Amino acid sequence: MTMEAHTPLVFDVGANVGDKAAAFAAGGARVICFEPLPDCADALRHRFADTPAVRVVQMAMGPEAGRQTLSICSDATTISTFSEAWKQGRFKDYRWDRTVEVEVGTLNGAVAAHGRPDYCKIDVEGFERSVLAGLTQPVPVVSFEFCREGLDETRACVEHLTGLGYRYFNVGFGECPTFRHGAWIGADALLAELAAHPHDLVWGDVYASWSEMPPAILAPFLPASPPAQWRDGLEALTAYGLTYPGVPLRLHLGCGETRLPGYVNIDYPSDAHNVMAVRPDFEADILGLHFPDGTVDEVRLHHVFEHFNRVAAYGLLVRWHRWLKPGGVLHLETPDTVGCAREVADASLPYALRLRSLRHMEGDQTASWGYHVGHWFGERFRHTLERLGFIGVTIENHSSGHEPPLHNVTARAVKDADRPLDEQIAAVEELLWDSTVDRTERPTWERWREQLRTFLADGEAPPAPNAHPALFAETKAQAAVPDDLAAFLARLVADQGKPPAIAEIHDFNQRDRDRWVAGQAAAVPAGGRVLDVGAGTCRYRAAFAHCAYTSHDFKRYEGFQDPARHEGLYGSIDLVSDILDLPAPDASFDAVLCTEVLEHVPEPAAAVREMARVLAPGGTLILTAPLGSGLHQEPYHYYGGFTPHWYRHVCARNGLEVREIMPNGGFFRLLAQETARVAWTMDQHRDLHGGHDGVVGRLFGELLPRYLHALDDACHIGQFTVGYHVVAVKPAP
């Protein structure tokens, strides 16, 4: 038979003017646009007149078929709604001055008329719960719009979907084009996140998937990079629903564990902290943040500014002055160097108390960034801020709530007006000259000037102290780290936040295989007969939702089981038998899938022969297996892996033509996986690292895997790989 590629089907419920529909059609999908508003429906017909893949149905969706009155907003017709509650929310001051009676259908009816969609997008301005009420059968993925004031409606939507069997959820805030999370989360975690969001006007889309592996049509929604990689901070915060036009933008930078209401709380990711349990609204390196000039209302830092050296600190003050609107506020709090120094110098005080003050000036030094390298006091703050164009500078010397107290200083200033960048640079250069000892330090000053201009031009931060010594400290048995090796390790630390996410690197074997299987599934025509041999958890059932999917397994493994990750558990198995005796007639399937199973079969060549038997002429055999692996799923682990030569030999002997043998990564990606095992097995050897188990774990668990993973893209060595993905075809007569 001829195998035709599956064309994904998308329901765009509330299609508006068709921007989402156009994107899906461009991605190869067939799209049904449901839009009740007459003006929008006309615009859709005109827009897609020459696009056969898009069909426009002038109809709303609801809990039951019939007719209903649609309220139209003259100020913005695209937010027209059936929901009275929606009209009383954030758009209550808009003009709702027209109505129109429209036809209403149900999602169940749409499925019956057009087929089951791979993805159903619902954006109906507060009427989402009613639309979902008309769906009593699961489709692979559903999304619906939410808004903060309608959280009860969102909760009801999620409850309806979980009642249909949906277990995997994600969210996209505002107009953000990707999922917020790199992995699916549960319904409870989703609702908790939405309830805790710091912005009262947050909105976006909730995604619900029937399976852990969604259809390939949603590939563009997977996160491409962490939020810290956004170049334009305003664009990023807007995309993630953390700020809105007309709402004051107040930045709380280096928030730590303190989340200030009314601010966007920003800090390093939690894995960059080894003491505090941070939970920022937005993860970023402060030195890498950029906002357009005149867009921020307040910049606020508490016990963060002292972590920057003099060049970075002055450069940040220039940068923040430019971000702030005229009248915008800068609020800085640091240890008070003068107050602490007086206490340290007072020999009449107890020694322990003097050391406390010294520690307050030096920082906790538990991480590479945990050093206080800038020392500030009231007079220095006032002189610096006024020199850089701030007005209304107020200084407050105060003590912490500790007993005995610690000395701090708070500086507050207002931006008066914009100043030319050259003028500010000249001011900073004068401030830097004030920090020199005498005229013999002019070369040092010239270096500071160069660092400042580089920082302000392209964001490259001056060298940070303790970038690697704190992480890669010597033991007594070690010699000093050579300069070239030290530079290399420092580079690894500097690269740690770059994409992809470390979870993508650790789990690349599974994720790349999932993506490859999804591509193969898309090539199987709708209605094709598919047998998943050794299906286990039925991981790929959703990928073949457009087919007649049959699962098979021997169901005798009773080893390691992890319900949270669906490991070692069985899905709904249709056929139970030994793999050498499949209970199916000859030539009864159009495609046979067998992933990571052959190494668990005593006679793998005979298993391929049996799969070839049930494969119809013209059908496709889809195989994956490791080339080398550690022992797992014992006692049913008989082979380390299989080479390309084995696949060609066995397939040829059973009348199959090999069409594709693809390695899953090369030597460096394999090495990245095995390097990470040092960290994964740390509990077995933690006491063997001389107290440096944290450093060793990070080196092997994050820094080296990230470096090696990237190296694999630049230098692919194919003799080593985690395994192969194979496609073979049974020739037609």
Protein Blocks (a to p, Z undefined) as FASTA:
>chain_A
ZZdddddddddehklnommmmmmmmnopacddddfblklmmmmmmmmmmmmkbccddddd
dfbecdddddddfklmmlgcfbfklmmmmmlmpccfbccddddddfklmmmmnopafbdc
ddeehplmmmmmmpcbdcfbdcddddfklmmmmmmmmmmmmmnopabdcddehjbfbdfb
fbdcdfklmmmmmmmpmbfkbccdddddfbfbdcfklmmmpcfbdfklpmblmlmmmmno
pacehiacdddehkljaccehiacddddfklpckbccddfbdcdfklgccdehiafbdcd
ehklmmpcfklmmmmmmmmmmmpcghiacddddddfklmmmmmmmmkbcfklmmmmmmmm
nonolafklccfbdcdfklmmmmmmmnopahiacdddddfbdcdddddddddddfbdcdf
klmmmmmmmmmmmmpmblmlmmmmmmmmmmmmmmmmnopacddehklmmmmcccfkbccd
dfklmmmmmmmmmmmmpccdfklmmmmmmmmmmmmmmmmmmmpcghiacddehklnommm
mmmmmpccddddehlaccdcdfknopoiacddfbgcdfklccbdehibfbdcdehklmmp
fblmlmmmmmmmmpcghiacdddddfbdcdehiabbfbfbdcfklmmmmmmmnopacfbd
cdehifklmmmmmmmmmmmmmmmmmmmngopmmmmmmmmmmmmmmmmmmmmmmmccfkbc
fbdcdddddddZZ
